Amino acid sequence: MDTRELRCFPPEDQAFAAAVESCIADLEREGMRVLAIGPALQRTLRFQYPGAVVIHQQPLAAARPTVERWYAYRDGHPEAHRPADRGALSEVG
């Protein structure tokens, strides 16, 4: 792979993105192989973010196969709030 791209969700949570980047740097310094980073990253993030999920995009799904793409979901999904949460929030107002 030529480059690595990491997408964190929710994208507005800069603290989560910083935690992900810091964990990746630590794992790479320890000599962790690229494909092994995902499970180790998820385990490490879950100490601070219990619902965190890390997914590696399969090369066949990539529009640009030279880019290694990872997704880190703080709450296990790409939305800032679960659909049920949004409904509950709208009912309060």
Secondary structure, 3 states (H helix, E strand, C coil): CCEEEEEEECCCCHHHHHHHHHHHHHHHHCCCCHHHHHHHHHHHHCCCCCCCEEEECCHHHCCCCCEEEEEEECCCCCCCCCHHHHHHHHHHC
